[in-house]
Amino acid sequence: MLLRVAPEGVEPDLARPDPAKVLAGDPVHTTWNLEESDGLYCGIWQSTPGKWRVHYDEWEYFSITQGVSVVTDAAGVETTLRAGDSMIIRPGFQGTWEVLETTIKDYVIRL
C-alpha cells in the first residue's frame, strides 16, 4: 500500500520544546505523524523560529522542504539546512537546533 506524505486528513500534534531547553524565541512544533509501526515513525514536522538544545537517542533521516535552520553540534560545528537538504542524525547527537525561517521537514525516525 502507498501512503502519500502530505498533511491533509491528518490531525496535527502541537508542542513546544521543554522550556528548560529553549535558548531563544518561542518555537512551536507542528507534527503530522503519518506512520507508526514497530519503532518506526514517519511524517512531517514544522517549527516556527527559535533555538533549543537537542539530544537524540533515536536515529533520524530527514529532508527539508521549506525554511532555514541551523543545527550545531556539541563541538560548535554549524550546519545550515535549507529546502532540498537531507541529513541523518545518529543516536547520541547533542547540540542545538535553531529555526531562522519557519522550517518544514519530512522525517523517518527509528527508535
Secondary structure by P-SEA (a helix, b strand, c coil): cccccccccbbbbbbbcccccccccbbbbbbbcccccccbbbbbbbbccbbbbbbbcbbbbbbbcbbbbbbbcccbbbbbbcccbbbbbcccbbbbbbbccbbbbbbcccc
